[in-house]
């Protein structure tokens, strides 16, 4: 497995603190330096940032083995998703853990609020997308999700029966090559407070651990974890939670 630091930021000025997160997380992982890469980015040039992430990820996706990406905000998943799609993996699929669907009308260089809609516009198959833990959906996004028949697992479904949701993830992943994108705002604020847009009633640590154990077993090629904001309160607790989860899957 290769760990790739991607400190990309395009969050309308509200996610600047996420650019230092890759260094903070990776420095606390017991990983040989030879297994760690970094995509060097200029956050002031969004066109070049997006292009650089796309090109570097496309090059790495074509190599054997899994890729663990540490972001940055959720905008990085747009060029990563494009590279994943262009690499022509067998039956590409996307599993997204996020409190928000990120499906607002996309800008020219998609931010963390509309990257998924932009990726679908770029021809990522909507029927191969599974949103998990989503609980803050704007009316315009709701209409878009319904129109495109995107599968959603609500936080209430996870709370009701986590094992059933794990089975649903396994069934969805069958015969697919999966890109998993994990926005930490899907977690309970009590265990991951240092994020830009926290929402109430998230996945707790026990649930998250069980889910990560299941994710380890599916056929995933890329796993990103994003939106750890070093400028927000509760960074120490957030990093502790993230490390617990990453050490399950790495």
WOJO-V61355 format. One record per residue. N is the residue number from 0. SS is DSSP state (~ for helix, > for strand, _ for the rest). PHI is phi as a letter, one per 30 degrees, with the letter a starting at -180 (* if undefined). Layout:
N SS PHI
N SS PHI
This chain:
0 _ *
1 > c
2 > c
3 > c
4 > d
5 > b
6 _ d
7 _ d
8 _ b
9 _ a
10 _ c
11 _ h
12 _ i
13 _ c
14 _ b
15 ~ e
16 ~ d
17 ~ d
18 ~ d
19 ~ c
20 ~ d
21 ~ e
22 ~ d
23 ~ d
24 ~ d
25 ~ d
26 _ d
27 _ c
28 _ c
29 _ d
30 _ b
31 _ d
32 ~ e
33 ~ d
34 ~ c
35 > c
36 > b
37 > b
38 > c
39 _ d
40 _ b
41 _ c
42 _ d
43 _ d
44 _ b
45 ~ d
46 ~ d
47 ~ d
48 ~ d
49 ~ d
50 ~ d
51 ~ d
52 ~ d
53 ~ e
54 ~ d
55 ~ d
56 ~ d
57 ~ e
58 ~ d
59 ~ d
60 ~ d
61 _ d
62 _ d
63 _ d
64 _ j
65 _ c
66 > b
67 > c
68 > c
69 > c
70 > c
71 _ i
72 _ c
73 _ d
74 _ d
75 ~ d
76 ~ d
77 ~ d
78 ~ d
79 ~ d
80 ~ d
81 ~ d
82 ~ d
83 ~ d
84 ~ d
85 ~ d
86 _ d
87 _ h
88 _ d
89 _ d
90 _ h
91 > d
92 > b
93 > b
94 > c
95 > c
96 > c
97 _ a
98 _ d
99 > b
100 _ d
101 _ h
102 _ b
103 _ d
104 _ e
105 _ d
106 _ d
107 _ e
108 _ c
109 _ e
110 _ d
111 _ d
112 _ c
113 _ b
114 ~ e
115 ~ d
116 ~ d
117 ~ d
118 ~ d
119 ~ d
120 ~ d
121 _ d
122 _ i
123 _ d
124 _ d
125 ~ d
126 ~ d
127 ~ c
128 > b
129 > b
130 > c
131 > b
132 > i
133 > d
134 _ b
135 > b
136 _ b
137 _ d
138 ~ e
139 ~ d
140 ~ d
141 ~ e
142 ~ d
143 ~ d
144 ~ d
145 ~ d
146 ~ d
147 _ c
148 _ h
149 _ d
150 > d
151 > b
152 > c
153 > d
154 ~ d
155 ~ d
156 ~ d
157 ~ d
158 ~ d
159 ~ d
160 _ a
161 ~ d
162 ~ d
163 ~ d
164 ~ d
165 ~ d
166 ~ d
167 ~ d
168 ~ d
169 ~ d
170 ~ d
171 ~ d
172 ~ d
173 _ e
174 _ h
175 _ b
176 > c
177 > c
178 > c
179 > c
180 > c
181 > b
182 > d
183 ~ d
184 ~ d
185 ~ d
186 > d
187 _ e
188 _ e
189 _ d
190 _ c
191 _ b
192 _ d
193 _ d
194 _ b
195 _ d
196 _ b
197 _ d
198 _ b
199 _ d
200 _ i
201 _ c
202 > d
203 _ d
204 ~ d
205 ~ d
206 ~ d
207 ~ d
208 ~ d
209 ~ d
210 ~ d
211 ~ d
212 ~ d
213 ~ d
214 ~ d
215 _ e
216 _ c
217 _ d
218 _ d
219 > c
220 > c
221 > b
222 > b
223 > c
224 > b
225 > b
226 _ i
227 _ d
228 _ c
229 _ d
230 _ c
231 _ c
232 _ d
233 _ i
234 ~ d
235 ~ e
236 ~ d
237 ~ d
238 ~ d
239 ~ e
240 ~ d
241 ~ d
242 ~ d
243 ~ e
244 ~ d
245 ~ d
246 ~ d
247 ~ d
248 ~ c
249 _ d
